Amino acid sequence: MGPKSERVYRAIREWITTGEYPPGAKLPSERTLSEDLSIGRTALRQVLAKLVSEGVVEVHGRSSYRVPDRSAITEAPTDVEPWKIHGERTLYDNRWVKLALVDVEPPGVKRFEHHVVHLHHVAIAAVIDDQDRVLMMWRYRFVPQSFGWELPGGIVDEGEDPLQTAMREFEEETGWRPDSLEHVVTYQPMVGMVDSPHEIYVGKGAKLVGEPTDLEEAGHIAWVPLADIPGLMARGELMGSGTLVALLHVLASRGTGASPTAAA
């Protein structure tokens, strides 16, 4: 770097080390930095690239920079004990749901029986096309008695890989076959009482291969612009935690400049 670039490099590092821009703070825009520091945009980007490579700043979006938050948790706490499980008895069981009472003993608390609902393992997929749209279904759900947009997904069959479930359910419910899917997160939607692992997959691109074959699950199918998702969310028109988790992941990944199919 030339003398001017070195001066700008030292100035930005000093801002950060002295706390003028604390961890998590966003740096001024490239335009503002260029004007305030009297440096051209090309030379400025070289300086910022060096700072990024050194871990002094992070890229967020196409041309937004932040100071890394060094307070992020990197290790799990070790001062919390697990509950002891002394046994479980089934109250109700069929092919869809199992209700049980589990004999538990939290640390320092008298043991008691806790209701647990065991549901199925589920896989859900969000597929984005080259126009920044996500394929969704407008469906009626009789439990909340409302219509809403959902992502395709379903129950993982015994012995089936969740990825294959996501691919299969997507095609059965929409008639579109994803080009590929990547796993981004596994979570429990109601962790205090319900056991139902949800696998979230995200992909880019799909091919229309026919009509939906799962008529019970299929609804009105449409490619919904990602730009419309926050509005649909605000109006309560997105249904199901899997749909929300997947779409929030996609939107967050785009906001940080990461690939929407990058694994979490």
N, C-alpha and C positions, 0 to 999 in steps of 0.2 A: 504494500500500500504506500501511496505517496504521503507527503507531509500533511496535506489537508485531511486525508482519510485517517491518518494516525491521530490527528487532533480530535476528530469527530469520534473515533473509536474510544479514546481515553475519556472524552466528555461523557459519553453514554455510560461507560463503565463506572465513572465517578458518581453519576446520578443514582445508579443502582446500589453501589457499595455504601454510599452515604445515607441511603434510605429515602432520597427524594422520590424515587419510584420503588415502593416496598414490594415484597413478594405478592404476586397476584395482580399487580397494577398493570394497566395497559399503557404502552408508550404512545406518544403522539403519532399522528398519521405520517406517512412518508412525505407527504407534501409539506406538513408543518415542520418536520425535522429538517427537510431540505432547505426551507426558507430560514428557520431559526439558526441553523448551523452553517449556513452559506456553503452548501455542498450540492453538487448535481445529483439527480436521482440515481443514475447508474453507479456512481461512486458510493452513494449512501447504501444502496442495496448490497454492494460488496462488503461494506462495513457490517451491515446487519447480518449478512450470511456468515461472516466470521464469528460474530457474537452468538449466533445460533449454534454453530459448530462447537463452540466452547461451552454451551449450556448456560450462557449468561442471559439469553432471552429465548423465548419460544414463539413459533409462528402459530397464529390463530387466524384461520381464513386465508384469503389470498395475499393480503398485504397488511395484516394486523399483527402486532408484536406485543407480548406480555412478559413480565418478569416471572420466572418460575416460582411456584409456591413451594418452598422447601419444607413447609410444615405438613405436607401430605403424609398420611399414614402409610408406612411401608411394611410394618409387621403387625400381626394380630396381637391384641392384649393377652397376657397370660395369667391375669389375676382373677379370672372368673371361672368358677367350677361348673361342670355340666350337671344336669339333673340325673338322679339315679332312677332307672326304670325297673320296677320289681315284677311287672307282669302286665298282661293285657287280656281282656275278655270281650268277645264279640257280642254286640246287641242286635245287629241287623247286617245281613250280607246278601247281595245279589250281584249280577254281572256288571252293574254300573256304579254301585256305591257300597261302602262298608262302614258301619258305625261301630266304634269300639270305646271301651273305657280302659284307660291306661293307668296303672298304679304307679304314681311318680312321687319323687321326694326331692324337692329343690334344696339347695344348700341352706342349712339353718332353719328349714321350715318343715313342719309335720307333714308326712306323706298323705296323699289324697288321690282320688280318682279323677282323671281329666278326660273329657270327651275328645275323641279324635275321629275325623271323617277322612277315610281313605278313598281318593278318587283315582282316575287313571293318569298315566303318563301321557303328556300332550306335546305335539310339535306344531309350530306355527311359522309361516313364511311371509316375508315382505319382499316383493320383487319390483324393482325399479326399471323403467324403460329409458330409452335414450332421450326422451323428452321430459325427464324428471317427473314422471307420474308413477303412482303405485297402484297395482291391481287389487281392487277391493270388491266386496259384495255388500249390497244394501239388503238387509234381512230383517225379518220380524222375529223377535224373541219373546215367547209367551210368558216367561218367568217375570221379567220387568215390565211386560206388556208395552213394548216400544219397538220402533224401527231404529236402525243404525247401521253404520258402516263397520265391516269386520274384515280382517285378513283371513285367507284360507288356512285351515289347519284341522287337526283331529287327533284321535287317540292312537298311540303307538301300540301296534299289535304285539302279542307275546313273541319274543325272539326277533322282532323287527328293529333295525337300526333307525333311530329317530330321524336321521337325514332322509332315509327312504320314505318314512312316513310323511315328512314335509313335502317331498317331491310328489308322492302319490296323492295326498289329499289336495294339493294345489291343483293338480290336473283333473282329479275327479270333480272338484267343486267348481272349477272355472272353465275347463276345456283348454287351458293354456299349460304348456310344459316349460318349467324354468330351464334356462341354459345351464345354470349352476346355482348352488346355495352354499353359504358359509355359516357356520355356527357362531353366534355372537354372545349368547348368555343362557344360562339355565337358572331358573328362579322358582320360588314357591309363592303363589298368588295370595295365600291367606295363612301365613306361617304359624299363627298362634293356635290353630285348631284343625286346619285342613292340610292333608298330605297329597299333593298333586304336582309333581315336577313338570314345569313348562320349559320346553326347548325353543329358543328363538333363532330363526335362520333368516339371512338377508341375501338377496341375489340381484344380479343385473341382467335383464333381458329374458324374454320368454317367447315361445312359438305357439301359435294357435293350432291345435291338433284335432279339434272336434268340439262337440257340444258337451256340457257337463254331464257326467253319468250319475252323480250323487244328487238325485232330485230332491231329497229331503233337506239336504244342507245348502243347495244352491239357491241364490237369490238373483237380484239384478246385478250384473257384473259390469264394472266400469274401471277405466284407468283414471285415477283421481290425481290431479296435480299436487305435488308436495306443498306447493305454496298455499293450498287450501286447508292443509291439515290443522294448523293452529286454530283457524276459525271453526272447523268441525269439532275440534276438541272443546273449544270455549262454549259451543252450543250443545254439548253433551251428545253429539251424534256419532261418536266413536264408541263401540261396545266391546267389552272384554279387556281384561288386563293384558293379555298377550298382544292384542292390537296396539294398545297404548305403549307397552314396553318396546315393541319392535319399531314403531314409528318415532318414538322419542329417541331411540338409538340412532335411527337414520338421520333425523334432524340434527342431533348433537354432533354426529360424525361430520356432517356437511359444514356445520358451524366452526369446527376446528380444523377443517381442511383435510380430514382423514377420509379414506375410502369408505363408502357406505357398506361395503362388504368386508371391511377389516374385522378380524376376530377380536372380541373383547378379552 
